[in-house]
Amino acid sequence: MIAHVNDIDLYYEKSGEGLPLILVHGNGEDHTIFDEAVELLKQSFTCYCLDSRSHGKSSKVDVLHYQDMADDVVAFIKDQDLRDVVFYGFSDGGIIGLLSSAACDRISTLIVSGANITPDGVKPSLKLLFKVIRFFTKDPKIDLMLNEPHISNEMLGSIKARTLVLAGSKDLVVETETRHIAAKIPGAELRILEGEGHGSYIVHKTKIGEIIRDFVSG
């Protein structure tokens, strides 16, 4: 399905019934990483799996900014007239979730995995890899991760949604960054999942579906 927001076509797939649940993937991915989780989640939620701009089947743009991607989510929520929204975002999707929740009071529950709030919030080896890839590909998706995000403590402090901040103990985001995010969002819960990497419990896995379901119902 297509929603026309902010002068782009935003592709999404909708399934299930219940509370609206928006799921947003990471950099270079698309909505299909959640296929297995959605099989579980659609029993309790109306799932909206989005392709971010320049990803999947959504419109391509020349330059990417996280704020634009978050603005797309907020516009989508308004376009679909959704309320009491549960938002789950992985990696870049988590960044988008933080920005969206700071701007939209229709998001009542926020769950983010492996999100960072500065370009230096990822491990140095990963940032070096980004620079090498950028040299050879000139990919705007890599530019995005090298130069953004820049999310302030004030913005985190403005989030009103009930929040769960997740990361793996072997995540690509440094643990101090994850802990900082959770500390600055009022009332946020933090979980570091032992033995998990950046996306090992998320990409084509049901485990993240179980975590989302249990947090919302808890």
Secondary structure, DSSP 4 states (H G I P E B T S, - for coil): -EEEETTEEEEEEEEE-SEEEEEE--TT--GGGGHHHHHHHTTTEEEEEEPPTTSTTSPP-SS--HHHHHHHHHHHHHHTT--SEEEEEETHHHHHHHHHHHH-TTEEEEEEES--SSGGGB-HHHHHHHHHHHHHH--HHHHHHHH-----HHHHHT--SEEEEEEETT-SB-HHHHHHHHHHSTT-EEEEETT--SSTTTTT-SHHHHHHHHHHH-
